[in-house]
Amino acid sequence: MLLNIRDDCKKFSPIDYMNQFAGHRPDNGLGITMISNLASDIKYLNTFGLNIVHITA
């Protein structure tokens, strides 16, 4: 399964977010934590003012 998400919000890398909190789960970010545990691969790109996330499960 492949999920592609694109938005024009402020720059936000879920990969950097998860690396920042490696080893302990923050009080927020439950959705990102659940998806990262289910995904086999997550790729992030910010281009032309868009956040683009490719999630493979």
DAWOTA-V113636 format. One record per backbone hydrogen bond with DSSP energy under -1.0 kcal/mol. NH is the residue of the N-H (numbers start at 1). CO is the residue of the C=O. If there is no record, write none. Layout:
nh:NH co:CO
nh:NH co:CO
//
This chain:
nh:3 co:55
nh:5 co:53
nh:7 co:51
nh:17 co:13
nh:18 co:14
nh:19 co:15
nh:20 co:16
nh:21 co:17
nh:22 co:19
nh:24 co:21
nh:33 co:29
nh:34 co:30
nh:35 co:31
nh:36 co:32
nh:37 co:33
nh:38 co:34
nh:39 co:35
nh:40 co:56
nh:41 co:56
nh:43 co:54
nh:45 co:52
nh:47 co:50
nh:50 co:47
nh:51 co:7
nh:52 co:45
nh:53 co:5
nh:54 co:43
nh:55 co:3
nh:56 co:41
nh:57 co:1
//
